[in-house]
Amino acid sequence: MPRIIQISDPHIVPEGQLAYGQVDTATALANCVETINRFLPEIGPVDMAFVAGDVTDFGTEEEYKRFRDIMEPLAIPYRAIPGNHDNVEVMRRSFADQDWMPETGPINWTAELAGLTLIALDTNVHGKAHGDLSDASLDFLKAQLRAANGKPVIVATHHPPILTGIEKMDIQNLRDSDAFQTILSEYDGELRLVCGHIHRIIVAPFGNVICQIGPGVSHAVSMDLRVGAPNCLTKEPGGFLLHEIRGGILTHSIPVGQYDGPYLFYPDS
């Protein structure tokens, strides 16, 4: 049974800094790694993890090195795609030793698991907050879906193509997504679209597929659906998603950290 962990939006900053002057993202990511490792005996085996963009906050070599250092103890292999806070070329150099990292072009890759294909797409637009899929990325997607040949597929992007009601984030979503929607909707098999960027758990239809947005590791975009609301963060508990095949694609949300329990509901029965 294939299982994949989705980590979203680590936003790693240089040593000694806090993201937005507020959030210790390095400690949050380290806690996420610890939580995953601790849970593996109960939820495993897990094939791999992937990071759904915004690996770093400023896209510097220092940040990518710090990210890799924090992720080093993770007990399963991982990959990543860029988000709007990443720098594609710096990220490429920083992961040049990894066989999943393409030498040129968008950072797109595919992971083939028993009974499941994961297709990851680069939505980064250099210097912009919104996302877009290049013709090269759409062609890559079409080719990989043809190769999947009806097998269950998870497609991963950083930017979601849906409107969430959080105005300041919706203006930064995936642009010009009609072709993307058509390609996904025409796939002859089960397909799930998973994203990051919003730092909240949100589920919505996109064409005839489910779009699942994952929580942030360290902080959330504030839940404010008012028109004209400011773009704010809230220090809500971080989390990650576990995707698996269980009669279809099933997704669990797991909070980061240690909590009391487990306790038997009725220990005397």
C-alpha contacts under 8 A as a table, 3 or more apart, distances in Angstrom:
res1	aa1	res2	aa2	distance
1	M	114	A	7.45
1	M	115	G	7.50
1	M	244	E	7.08
1	M	245	I	6.12
1	M	246	R	7.56
2	P	46	V	6.99
2	P	47	D	6.42
2	P	113	L	6.51
2	P	114	A	6.31
2	P	115	G	6.75
2	P	116	L	6.67
2	P	244	E	5.70
2	P	245	I	6.09
3	R	44	G	7.74
3	R	45	P	7.23
3	R	46	V	4.84
3	R	47	D	5.63
3	R	48	M	7.31
3	R	242	L	6.83
3	R	243	H	5.61
3	R	244	E	4.35
3	R	245	I	7.01
4	I	46	V	5.97
4	I	47	D	5.91
4	I	48	M	5.29
4	I	49	A	5.51
4	I	50	F	7.61
4	I	242	L	5.76
4	I	243	H	5.15
4	I	244	E	6.40
5	I	46	V	7.42
5	I	48	M	6.44
5	I	49	A	4.41
5	I	50	F	6.41
5	I	240	F	7.06
5	I	241	L	5.64
5	I	242	L	4.51
5	I	243	H	6.22
6	Q	49	A	5.77
6	Q	50	F	5.27
6	Q	51	V	6.01
6	Q	52	A	6.83
6	Q	214	G	7.46
6	Q	240	F	5.83
6	Q	241	L	5.01
6	Q	242	L	6.28
6	Q	243	H	7.56
7	I	10	P	7.71
7	I	49	A	7.16
7	I	50	F	6.11
7	I	51	V	4.71
7	I	52	A	6.22
7	I	214	G	7.64
7	I	216	G	7.46
7	I	217	V	6.79
7	I	239	G	7.82
7	I	240	F	5.19
7	I	241	L	6.82
8	S	51	V	5.43
8	S	52	A	4.83
8	S	53	G	6.30
8	S	54	D	7.43
8	S	55	V	7.98
8	S	196	G	5.36
8	S	197	H	7.44
8	S	199	H	7.35
8	S	214	G	6.35
8	S	215	P	6.47
8	S	216	G	5.19
8	S	217	V	6.15
8	S	240	F	7.08
9	D	51	V	7.37
9	D	52	A	6.67
9	D	53	G	5.74
9	D	54	D	4.73
9	D	55	V	5.97
9	D	56	T	7.91
9	D	196	G	6.59
9	D	197	H	6.55
9	D	199	H	7.02
9	D	216	G	5.34
9	D	217	V	6.33
10	P	25	T	6.33
10	P	26	A	7.78
10	P	28	A	7.96
10	P	29	L	6.32
10	P	54	D	6.27
10	P	55	V	5.29
10	P	56	T	6.52
10	P	216	G	7.00
10	P	217	V	5.75
10	P	218	S	6.83
11	H	19	A	7.10
11	H	25	T	6.34
11	H	54	D	5.50
11	H	55	V	5.39
11	H	56	T	4.21
11	H	57	D	4.47
11	H	85	H	7.69
12	I	19	A	7.51
12	I	25	T	5.70
12	I	26	A	5.87
12	I	55	V	6.40
12	I	56	T	4.34
12	I	57	D	5.61
12	I	63	E	5.92
12	I	64	Y	7.70
12	I	66	R	7.40
12	I	67	F	6.27
13	V	17	Q	6.20
13	V	18	L	6.76
13	V	19	A	6.25
13	V	25	T	7.29
13	V	26	A	7.45
13	V	56	T	6.26
13	V	57	D	5.65
13	V	58	F	7.13
13	V	63	E	5.57
14	P	17	Q	5.75
14	P	62	E	6.38
14	P	63	E	5.46
14	P	66	R	7.45
15	E	66	R	7.80
17	Q	21	G	7.20
17	Q	24	D	7.64
18	L	21	G	4.75
18	L	22	Q	5.51
18	L	23	V	5.03
18	L	24	D	5.07
18	L	25	T	6.92
19	A	22	Q	5.79
19	A	23	V	4.96
19	A	24	D	6.52
19	A	25	T	6.57
19	A	57	D	7.32
20	Y	23	V	6.69
23	V	218	S	7.23
23	V	219	H	7.35
23	V	235	K	7.68
24	D	27	T	5.71
24	D	28	A	6.44
24	D	218	S	7.61
25	T	28	A	4.92
25	T	29	L	6.13
25	T	217	V	7.86
25	T	218	S	5.75
26	A	29	L	5.24
26	A	30	A	6.21
26	A	67	F	7.73
26	A	70	I	7.35
27	T	30	A	5.01
27	T	31	N	6.09
28	A	31	N	5.07
28	A	32	C	6.23
28	A	217	V	6.35
28	A	218	S	5.17
28	A	238	G	7.45
29	L	32	C	4.87
29	L	33	V	6.28
29	L	70	I	7.11
29	L	71	M	7.85
29	L	217	V	6.36
29	L	218	S	7.12
30	A	33	V	5.13
30	A	34	E	6.25
30	A	70	I	5.83
30	A	71	M	7.24
31	N	34	E	4.98
31	N	35	T	6.04
31	N	256	V	6.57
31	N	257	G	6.31
32	C	35	T	5.03
32	C	36	I	6.19
32	C	217	V	6.94
32	C	238	G	7.98
32	C	239	G	7.47
32	C	240	F	7.89
32	C	256	V	5.37
32	C	257	G	7.13
33	V	36	I	5.22
33	V	37	N	6.20
33	V	70	I	7.99
33	V	71	M	6.69
33	V	73	P	7.19
33	V	74	L	5.63
34	E	37	N	5.21
34	E	38	R	6.07
34	E	74	L	7.62
35	T	38	R	5.10
35	T	39	F	6.10
35	T	256	V	5.89
35	T	257	G	6.00
35	T	258	Q	7.46
36	I	39	F	5.14
36	I	40	L	6.07
36	I	74	L	7.63
37	N	40	L	5.34
37	N	74	L	6.51
37	N	75	A	6.10
38	R	41	P	7.11
39	F	42	E	5.43
39	F	43	I	6.10
39	F	44	G	7.79
40	L	43	I	5.16
40	L	44	G	4.82
40	L	45	P	6.77
40	L	46	V	7.23
41	P	44	G	5.58
41	P	45	P	7.49
43	I	46	V	7.36
46	V	76	I	7.25
47	D	76	I	6.91
47	D	77	P	7.51
47	D	113	L	7.81
48	M	76	I	5.53
48	M	77	P	5.05
48	M	78	Y	5.47
48	M	79	R	7.99
49	A	76	I	6.92
49	A	77	P	6.33
49	A	78	Y	4.50
49	A	79	R	6.56
50	F	78	Y	5.15
50	F	79	R	4.70
50	F	80	A	5.23
50	F	81	I	7.87
51	V	55	V	6.99
51	V	78	Y	7.58
51	V	79	R	6.36
51	V	80	A	4.48
51	V	81	I	6.37
52	A	55	V	7.82
52	A	80	A	6.25
52	A	81	I	5.72
52	A	82	P	7.20
52	A	83	G	7.35
52	A	156	A	6.94
52	A	157	T	6.40
52	A	158	H	5.25
52	A	195	C	6.37
52	A	196	G	5.53
53	G	80	A	6.66
53	G	81	I	5.08
53	G	82	P	4.36
53	G	83	G	4.00
53	G	84	N	7.58
53	G	86	D	7.52
53	G	157	T	7.64
53	G	158	H	5.08
53	G	196	G	6.73
53	G	197	H	7.39
54	D	57	D	6.50
54	D	82	P	5.95
54	D	83	G	4.35
54	D	84	N	6.34
54	D	85	H	5.16
54	D	86	D	5.65
54	D	158	H	7.72
54	D	197	H	7.53
55	V	64	Y	7.49
55	V	67	F	7.37
55	V	80	A	7.61
55	V	81	I	7.93
55	V	82	P	6.72
55	V	83	G	7.16
55	V	85	H	7.63
55	V	86	D	6.55
56	T	59	G	5.50
56	T	60	T	7.62
56	T	63	E	5.95
56	T	64	Y	6.55
56	T	67	F	7.49
56	T	85	H	6.35
56	T	86	D	5.86
57	D	63	E	7.76
57	D	85	H	5.20
57	D	86	D	6.72
58	F	63	E	7.61
58	F	85	H	5.75
58	F	86	D	6.30
58	F	87	N	7.59
59	G	63	E	6.74
59	G	64	Y	7.24
59	G	85	H	6.30
59	G	86	D	4.38
59	G	87	N	4.64
59	G	88	V	7.97
59	G	90	V	6.74
59	G	91	M	7.15
60	T	63	E	5.28
60	T	64	Y	6.45
60	T	87	N	7.37
60	T	90	V	6.65
61	E	64	Y	5.19
61	E	65	K	6.14
61	E	90	V	6.35
61	E	91	M	7.60
61	E	94	S	6.66
62	E	65	K	5.22
62	E	66	R	6.19
63	E	66	R	5.02
63	E	67	F	6.07
64	Y	67	F	4.93
64	Y	68	R	6.19
64	Y	91	M	6.95
64	Y	94	S	6.36
65	K	68	R	5.14
65	K	69	D	6.16
65	K	94	S	7.13
66	R	69	D	5.03
66	R	70	I	6.23
67	F	70	I	5.21
67	F	71	M	6.21
68	R	71	M	5.02
68	R	72	E	5.97
69	D	72	E	5.21
70	I	73	P	7.10
71	M	74	L	5.54
74	L	77	P	7.39
79	R	100	W	7.34
81	I	107	I	6.33
81	I	108	N	7.32
81	I	120	A	6.83
81	I	121	L	6.91
81	I	122	D	6.04
81	I	157	T	7.53
81	I	158	H	7.35
82	P	85	H	7.73
82	P	86	D	5.52
82	P	87	N	7.39
82	P	88	V	6.52
82	P	91	M	7.73
82	P	107	I	7.24
82	P	122	D	6.05
82	P	123	T	7.27
82	P	124	N	6.26
82	P	158	H	7.01
83	G	86	D	5.40
83	G	122	D	7.58
83	G	123	T	6.78
83	G	124	N	5.54
83	G	158	H	5.37
83	G	159	H	7.24
83	G	197	H	7.48
84	N	87	N	7.90
84	N	123	T	7.81
84	N	124	N	5.30
84	N	125	V	6.80
84	N	126	H	7.56
84	N	127	G	7.74
84	N	128	K	6.65
84	N	129	A	5.27
84	N	130	H	6.89
84	N	131	G	7.07
85	H	129	A	7.56
86	D	91	M	7.16
86	D	124	N	7.67
87	N	90	V	5.42
87	N	91	M	5.91
87	N	126	H	7.20
88	V	91	M	5.07
88	V	92	R	6.01
88	V	106	P	7.69
88	V	107	I	7.31
88	V	124	N	7.46
88	V	126	H	7.89
89	E	92	R	4.94
89	E	93	R	6.32
90	V	93	R	5.21
90	V	94	S	6.10
91	M	94	S	4.95
91	M	95	F	6.26
92	R	95	F	5.40
92	R	96	A	5.74
92	R	101	M	6.69
92	R	102	P	7.61
92	R	103	E	7.39
92	R	107	I	7.68
93	R	96	A	4.95
94	S	97	D	7.94
95	F	98	Q	5.54
95	F	101	M	6.54
96	A	99	D	7.74
96	A	101	M	6.31
96	A	103	E	7.58
97	D	101	M	7.91
98	Q	101	M	5.68
99	D	102	P	7.76
100	W	109	W	6.29
100	W	110	T	7.96
101	M	107	I	6.68
101	M	108	N	7.91
101	M	109	W	7.30
102	P	105	G	7.16
102	P	106	P	7.68
102	P	107	I	6.11
102	P	108	N	7.19
102	P	109	W	7.49
104	T	107	I	7.91
106	P	121	L	7.80
106	P	122	D	5.71
106	P	136	A	7.70
106	P	137	S	6.89
107	I	121	L	6.76
107	I	122	D	5.27
108	N	119	I	7.67
108	N	120	A	5.53
108	N	121	L	4.67
108	N	122	D	5.61
108	N	137	S	7.03
108	N	140	F	7.74
109	W	119	I	6.16
109	W	120	A	5.40
109	W	121	L	6.94
110	T	117	T	7.14
110	T	118	L	5.62
110	T	119	I	4.54
110	T	120	A	6.14
110	T	144	Q	7.60
111	A	117	T	5.96
111	A	118	L	5.09
111	A	119	I	6.60
112	E	116	L	6.52
112	E	117	T	4.81
112	E	118	L	6.50
113	L	116	L	5.12
113	L	117	T	5.86
113	L	118	L	7.81
115	G	151	K	6.63
115	G	152	P	6.76
115	G	245	I	7.88
116	L	151	K	6.33
116	L	152	P	5.12
116	L	153	V	5.72
116	L	154	I	7.58
116	L	245	I	7.71
117	T	148	A	6.81
117	T	151	K	7.16
117	T	152	P	6.44
117	T	153	V	4.78
117	T	154	I	6.30
118	L	153	V	5.87
118	L	154	I	4.85
118	L	155	V	5.92
118	L	156	A	7.37
119	I	141	L	7.32
119	I	144	Q	7.36
119	I	153	V	7.36
119	I	154	I	6.24
119	I	155	V	4.75
119	I	156	A	6.15
120	A	155	V	5.80
120	A	156	A	4.62
120	A	157	T	6.16
121	L	133	L	7.86
121	L	137	S	6.63
121	L	141	L	7.81
121	L	155	V	7.54
121	L	156	A	6.15
121	L	157	T	5.30
122	D	133	L	6.99
122	D	137	S	7.22
122	D	157	T	6.53
122	D	158	H	7.45
123	T	131	G	4.95
123	T	132	D	4.96
123	T	133	L	5.25
123	T	134	S	7.85
123	T	157	T	6.52
123	T	158	H	6.44
123	T	159	H	6.54
123	T	174	L	7.50
124	N	128	K	7.90
124	N	130	H	7.75
124	N	131	G	5.52
124	N	132	D	6.61
124	N	133	L	7.95
125	V	128	K	5.49
125	V	129	A	7.40
125	V	130	H	6.94
125	V	131	G	5.80
125	V	132	D	6.40
128	K	131	G	7.66
129	A	172	Q	5.62
130	H	159	H	7.40
130	H	171	I	7.16
130	H	172	Q	3.94
130	H	173	N	5.33
130	H	174	L	6.15
130	H	175	R	7.08
131	G	159	H	5.72
131	G	172	Q	6.83
131	G	173	N	5.93
131	G	174	L	4.43
131	G	175	R	5.99
132	D	174	L	5.38
132	D	175	R	5.32
132	D	176	D	6.94
132	D	177	S	7.76
133	L	136	A	7.98
133	L	137	S	5.87
133	L	138	L	6.52
133	L	174	L	7.87
133	L	177	S	7.88
134	S	137	S	5.11
134	S	138	L	6.34
135	D	138	L	5.08
135	D	139	D	6.07
136	A	139	D	5.12
136	A	140	F	6.10
137	S	140	F	4.91
137	S	141	L	6.15
138	L	141	L	5.00
138	L	142	K	6.24
138	L	180	F	7.02
139	D	142	K	5.12
139	D	143	A	6.19
140	F	143	A	5.21
140	F	144	Q	6.17
141	L	144	Q	5.19
141	L	145	L	6.10
142	K	145	L	5.20
142	K	146	R	6.22
142	K	183	I	6.91
143	A	146	R	5.17
143	A	147	A	6.33
144	Q	147	A	4.99
144	Q	148	A	6.16
145	L	148	A	4.92
145	L	149	N	6.57
145	L	150	G	7.98
145	L	187	Y	7.05
146	R	149	N	5.38
148	A	151	K	5.38
148	A	152	P	7.82
148	A	153	V	7.48
149	N	188	D	7.57
149	N	189	G	7.82
150	G	187	Y	7.29
150	G	188	D	5.27
150	G	189	G	4.30
150	G	190	E	7.30
151	K	189	G	6.01
151	K	190	E	7.12
152	P	189	G	6.01
152	P	190	E	4.82
152	P	191	L	5.87
152	P	248	G	7.75
152	P	249	I	7.54
153	V	189	G	7.69
153	V	190	E	6.32
153	V	191	L	4.75
153	V	192	R	6.46
154	I	191	L	5.70
154	I	192	R	4.83
154	I	193	L	5.88
154	I	194	V	7.05
155	V	191	L	7.35
155	V	192	R	6.23
155	V	193	L	4.84
155	V	194	V	6.20
156	A	193	L	5.91
156	A	194	V	4.87
156	A	195	C	5.76
157	T	160	P	6.94
157	T	193	L	7.72
157	T	194	V	6.47
157	T	195	C	4.99
157	T	196	G	7.14
158	H	195	C	4.99
158	H	196	G	4.82
158	H	197	H	5.77
159	H	172	Q	7.85
159	H	173	N	5.42
159	H	174	L	5.30
159	H	195	C	6.11
159	H	196	G	6.26
159	H	197	H	5.65
160	P	173	N	5.65
160	P	174	L	5.67
160	P	194	V	7.91
160	P	195	C	5.55
160	P	196	G	7.00
160	P	197	H	7.25
160	P	211	C	7.78
160	P	213	I	7.25
161	P	173	N	5.83
161	P	174	L	4.64
161	P	175	R	7.07
161	P	177	S	6.38
161	P	206	F	7.58
162	I	170	D	7.77
162	I	173	N	7.24
162	I	174	L	7.76
162	I	204	A	7.44
162	I	206	F	6.80
162	I	211	C	7.94
163	L	166	I	7.80
163	L	170	D	5.59
163	L	173	N	7.70
164	T	167	E	7.72
164	T	169	M	7.97
164	T	170	D	6.43
164	T	202	I	7.64
165	G	170	D	6.98
165	G	225	L	5.56
166	I	169	M	5.63
166	I	170	D	6.04
166	I	223	M	7.22
166	I	224	D	6.33
166	I	225	L	5.23
166	I	226	R	7.78
167	E	170	D	5.06
167	E	171	I	6.50
167	E	225	L	7.03
167	E	226	R	7.82
167	E	227	V	6.72
167	E	228	G	7.21
167	E	229	A	7.31
168	K	171	I	5.75
168	K	172	Q	7.14
168	K	229	A	7.57
168	K	230	P	7.19
168	K	231	N	5.74
169	M	172	Q	5.15
169	M	173	N	6.54
169	M	198	I	6.79
169	M	231	N	7.74
170	D	173	N	5.15
174	L	177	S	6.45
176	D	179	A	7.49
177	S	180	F	5.03
177	S	181	Q	6.12
178	D	181	Q	5.13
178	D	182	T	6.27
179	A	182	T	5.09
179	A	183	I	6.23
180	F	183	I	5.26
180	F	184	L	6.29
181	Q	184	L	5.27
181	Q	185	S	5.94
181	Q	206	F	6.73
181	Q	207	G	5.92
182	T	185	S	5.13
182	T	186	E	6.08
182	T	207	G	7.52
183	I	186	E	5.41
183	I	187	Y	6.68
184	L	187	Y	5.51
184	L	191	L	7.44
184	L	207	G	7.96
184	L	209	V	7.27
185	S	207	G	5.98
185	S	208	N	5.50
185	S	209	V	6.39
187	Y	190	E	7.78
187	Y	191	L	7.46
190	E	248	G	7.46
190	E	249	I	7.72
191	L	209	V	6.38
191	L	210	I	7.71
192	R	209	V	6.11
192	R	210	I	5.48
192	R	211	C	6.39
192	R	212	Q	7.53
192	R	249	I	7.31
193	L	209	V	7.08
193	L	210	I	6.12
193	L	211	C	4.68
193	L	212	Q	6.16
194	V	211	C	5.71
194	V	212	Q	4.70
194	V	213	I	5.69
194	V	214	G	7.30
195	C	211	C	7.46
195	C	212	Q	6.26
195	C	213	I	4.67
195	C	214	G	6.24
196	G	199	H	6.40
196	G	213	I	5.42
196	G	214	G	5.35
196	G	215	P	7.16
196	G	216	G	7.48
197	H	213	I	7.90
197	H	216	G	7.97
198	I	213	I	7.19
198	I	214	G	7.77
198	I	215	P	7.49
198	I	216	G	7.65
198	I	220	A	7.43
198	I	221	V	6.16
199	H	213	I	7.81
199	H	214	G	6.49
199	H	215	P	4.52
199	H	216	G	4.10
199	H	217	V	7.84
199	H	219	H	6.88
199	H	220	A	4.71
199	H	221	V	5.61
200	R	213	I	6.70
200	R	214	G	5.93
200	R	215	P	4.29
200	R	216	G	6.45
200	R	220	A	6.00
200	R	221	V	6.82
201	I	212	Q	7.33
201	I	213	I	5.37
201	I	214	G	4.98
201	I	215	P	5.10
202	I	212	Q	6.01
202	I	213	I	5.05
202	I	214	G	7.09
203	V	210	I	7.02
203	V	211	C	5.69
203	V	212	Q	4.71
203	V	213	I	6.31
204	A	210	I	6.02
204	A	211	C	5.33
204	A	212	Q	6.84
205	P	208	N	6.48
205	P	209	V	5.81
205	P	210	I	4.75
205	P	211	C	5.70
206	F	209	V	5.40
206	F	210	I	6.03
206	F	211	C	5.98
214	G	240	F	6.76
214	G	241	L	6.47
215	P	220	A	7.20
215	P	238	G	6.71
215	P	239	G	5.66
215	P	240	F	6.16
215	P	241	L	7.74
216	G	219	H	5.72
216	G	220	A	5.96
216	G	238	G	5.67
216	G	239	G	6.29
216	G	240	F	7.31
217	V	237	P	7.85
217	V	238	G	4.27
217	V	239	G	5.30
217	V	240	F	6.70
217	V	256	V	7.49
218	S	235	K	7.26
218	S	236	E	7.56
218	S	237	P	6.75
218	S	238	G	4.72
218	S	239	G	7.77
219	H	233	L	6.67
219	H	234	T	5.95
219	H	235	K	4.80
219	H	236	E	5.48
219	H	237	P	6.69
219	H	238	G	6.04
220	A	233	L	5.55
220	A	234	T	5.23
220	A	235	K	6.31
220	A	236	E	5.88
220	A	238	G	7.76
221	V	231	N	7.62
221	V	232	C	6.05
221	V	233	L	4.51
221	V	234	T	6.11
222	S	231	N	7.59
222	S	232	C	5.49
222	S	233	L	4.92
222	S	234	T	5.20
224	D	229	A	6.54
225	L	229	A	7.21
226	R	229	A	5.42
237	P	255	P	6.93
237	P	256	V	6.95
238	G	255	P	6.01
238	G	256	V	5.40
239	G	253	S	6.89
239	G	254	I	5.53
239	G	255	P	4.10
239	G	256	V	4.86
240	F	253	S	5.95
240	F	254	I	5.50
240	F	255	P	6.50
240	F	256	V	7.24
241	L	251	T	6.57
241	L	252	H	5.60
241	L	253	S	4.63
241	L	254	I	6.10
242	L	251	T	5.56
242	L	252	H	5.03
242	L	253	S	6.39
242	L	254	I	7.43
243	H	249	I	6.79
243	H	250	L	5.73
243	H	251	T	4.49
243	H	252	H	6.50
244	E	248	G	7.99
244	E	249	I	5.74
244	E	250	L	5.35
244	E	251	T	6.44
245	I	248	G	5.16
245	I	249	I	4.73
245	I	250	L	5.99
246	R	249	I	6.32
246	R	250	L	6.20
264	L	267	P	5.19
266	Y	269	S	5.62
